[in-house]
Amino acid sequence: MDKLNHFYNIIAPILKEYAALPYSCQNLKHKLVISDDKKDYLLMTMGWENDVKIHGCLVHLEIINDKIWIHRDGLEDGIANDLVRAGIPKNEIVLAFHPLEVRHFTEFAVS
């Protein structure tokens, strides 16, 4: 199995679980978007709260050069931890929400 499909088979089920979690506010929902080429994954929060439109990115992952780049991680425990528990080595995960000069202080890939 190629790397892209391997990542898809791990990432998609994890994000689908998060997308299925209900909000306590019934007017908000999750929406999972996966690109046709399986390189981009967005978990969005959408809806209305107190007459305010909510539309934001909770998680954004991108596959670049056989690594998972985490551009946005708004989950309480972090999507990186879920990926590691699912078998993705830390050297295949880039915490892209950190500046380049900070990434080498983490246990994850720099780029």
Steps between C-alpha positions, in 0.01 A plus 500: 500500500639842413562761768210724395242222539665387823460849644142525370407170667618639833400868477149463355360273775647719776350817354168325430478417872553865591250611234236272652531653848204726572539853635311590816360790297265336251552777246866409443628203305822356365568460132783279374650587161752269331646596163459259210877443489501412876763766574286753691278442802285768664280462804276804511265642763190657348166639610352775714553592863301788654430655159871485410607299195769248593720373219849391588770245448551266796761274334694534175738224390692486173718226354824651370803294395381183678440680829187617677512876551272625776417860408222545757419295807213622711435169675534480876756217504653565159461309176873416502449280806218315323720443196788366712265266689376375161855407396634805313861561607576847637761551227215491244299776672583870468350741751468771236313733736836558672755730333786318330754615759291343780424164339839344579414529872208259452521124464345528154638559150632847415385491138 
